Amino acid sequence: MTDSLEHQAIRSPSLADAVVPLIALALLIGSSITLFGLDALDGPIQVALVMCCAVAALIALKNGHRWTAVQEAGQGAMSSITSALFILLAVGALIGTWNLSGTIPTLVYYGIQVLSPGYFYVATAIICGIVAMSIGSSWTTAGTVGVGLVGIATMLGVSSAITAGAVISGAYLGDKLSPLSETTILTAQMVKVDIYTHIRSQAWTSVPAFVIAAVFFTLLGIVGPPVRDTVGEDVELAKLGEIFAITPVNLLPMAVLVILSIRKAPASLALLAASLWAGVQAVFLQRDVVAGFVAEIHGSTDTIAGPVQAVWRAMANGFTMNSGIADIDRLLSRGGMDSMLLTIWLIIGAVTFGALLEQFGLIDRLVRPLIASAKTTGQLYLSVFASGIGLNIVAGDQYIALVLPSRVFRMEFEKRGLAAQNLSRLAADSGTVTSALVPWNSCGAFMSAVLGVSTLSYLPFAMFNIASPLLSVVYGFTGFRVVRTTPTEGEIT
């Protein structure tokens, strides 16, 4: 079959060609969730995405593309996510060694004493916003401080799902407004606008959206779900203090990570360095914990080989704890590179599907009619928003959702006399921010994996990520903060 198709003339995709993969995606993903519920992310959705890749590949072959072109598109997808995959593996290793070293337990120990259930959610959002703005990474923020805050939520008996929504809200606020953020830099470059002009433009939606989110989390802290019964803060604190040597020195791995991030070290290397630092530190500061973990994994009794095995296994398979208190055991028995493999499988399937749709013109076939039908500025804004969130759903990767609308709509914005920062703000609001709301998107999968909360569970509470793109669209229809390069006459906004 392949040989005969390789000699056919390449045809442009029809509208039906572009729609069929979307129907396949909706049917297969919907069936997975219907049959397996939240457990669908443990394999069924991954299988669905691989089958969607097959559908897209068959359409490409039908239109005369060679099988080698399909393979090359898949290879391009793999190369585009290499960095993300190594970050995922590094975060898995970091969670394991940060539990072994007492870094996360120390964060939880101090956090329980400082944070109250009444203002916990809004404090979580603010803390994550400050951290993300400092280091320029929503992923790193969620994978470190966010993990600790979800752990504190478990101990306090407040909702993990709301806490995850607050973590993500703060993390994406900081990511959008930080000049260190790679997505912020990329968006500005794609639209050809100065990065600080882009950040100032983003602030007009990001700041009000975060204020809305802060009010939302404050109200949830007052009238939200009741605090669950737990063993008791005093008992949990005493147990943590009994198991670990709690000291501020345990937070040094976090300082290492912040310093490396500010100095713009590659994220995966910074995370691995902080992970290794924590492992070495654990050998000296948490000897009883390391010895207990060595016994747990049936490691060597040698004074050198045993600790090395403990650090290695924490990085590979995660840390485990049997304290007798369920909340503490759930908090600490996590991490390891292997804990990220399901997420990596999910990302590979989603991004490959998106790459096939983009490479063979199926996405472009859907987006072009949106531009043609957008007669007003408000409709044009809505088209960009629909493209951004749609690509996050269909392509499964925020970079495709950022790059493609920025590239496709740039000339249209210029032709209509709309300044470039309008598009850069809208692309970031619709592409970057909504990526964490899609379970099979690389960002949604990452957040779910590191925070231990399913995407569908935290989605209603990621208020910043919902409010920010909606505000962008409202601005387009009202004309508020729509910057023009040339005056227009008689246009209805």
C-alpha positions, 0 to 999 in steps of 0.5 A: 500500500505504501509503495503505490501511495508514494507515487501519487500527487500530493493533494490539499486536504479537504474540510472533511480530511481536517474534521475526521481526526477531530471527530476521532479524537472526540470519540476516542477520548470521550469513550476513554473517560466514559469507560474508565473515569479519572483512571483513563489517564493511566493508559486508555487516553494514551491508547486513544491518542496513538489511534488518533495518530494512526487516523491522521497518518492514513489521511496523509497517505490518502492525500499522496504523502509518503510514509517517510514524510509521516515518519519525519513528522513524528520525529519532528514531534519527538525532537520538539518535546525532548526538553520537556521530557527531560524536565519531567524526568528531572522533576520526578527525581527531584520529588524523590530526593527532596522527600528523602532529604527532608526538603518537602517535609520541612516545607510542610512542617513550617507551612502548617504552622504559618498557613491557616485553612481560612486563607490557605488557597489565596496564600498559595496562589500568591506564593506561587505567583511570586516564585514563578515570577522570580524564576520564570517557570510555571513547571518548576514552580508547580513541581517544587513549591506546588508539591509542598503546598499540596502536601500542606493542604493534605495535612490541614484537611483542605481541598487538594483540588482547590489547592492545585487550582491555586498553585496553577493560577499563581504559577501561570501568572508569574510565568506570563509576567516574567522576562525569564519565561521561555514562553513569554520570550517565544511569544514576543519573538513570534509576533515581533514585539519587544518583550517588555512591551509584551509583558506590559500588554499582558499585565492588562489581562493578567493582573485583573484575572489574578485579582478575580482569582484571589477573590475567588480563593478568598471566598472559597477559604471562607465558605468553600468545602469544609475542612476534612478531619485529619489525624491532627496538626500536632500529631502530624507535626510531631511525627514529621519532627520524629522522622526527619531532622527538621531544620532550615538547612533542609531548604538549601536544595530549593535555594540551589534551584532558585539561584540556578534558575535566575542564572538561566541554567537549563531547567532540566540541568537545574532540577537535576542539580537540585535533586543531586544536592538534596540526595547528598545532603540527605546522606549527612543530615537525614541518616536515620531516614536514609538507613530506613529507606535502604532497609525498605529497598533491601539495599546494601548495608555498606556505609558507602554503597547503602546511601548511594543506593538510597539516593539512586532509588529515590531518583529512579523509583521515588521515596517511600515511607511507612510512618503509620499515619496515612496522610504523611505516607501519601505525602512522602511516598512519591517521586522517581523518574518512573512515576513520570512514564505514563505522563511521557507516554501521554505527551508523546501521543498528543504531540505526535498527533498535533504534529501530523495535523500541522505538517499535513495542512489539516490545522491550517485548513481549519484556521483559515476559514476562521480568519475569513469569517472574522469581520470585526476586531472582536470576532478576530480576537475570538478566532485567535482564542478559539485557535489557541484553546482548540490547538491545546486540545487537538495538538496537545502542546502549548508551543503549537498553540502559541506558535501557529496562531502567532504566525497565522494571524500576524499579517491579519492583525497588521493589515487591520492596523492592530498593534503587534502587542494585541496579538502577543497578549491574546496568543499568550492568554489563549495558548499558554494559559489554557494548556494546563486545563487539558488532561492530555496536553503536555502542561495539563499532564505535567501539572496532574503528575507532579501535584497528584491531582487529576486535571479534571479535578483542578480545572474548575478551580484554576480561576486565573487560567479561565479568567485571563483568556476570557478578559482578552476576548472581552477587550477585543469586543469592547475595544478596551486596551486595543492598541492601533497602529493606524486609525480605522473608520466605521469599524464595529468592534 
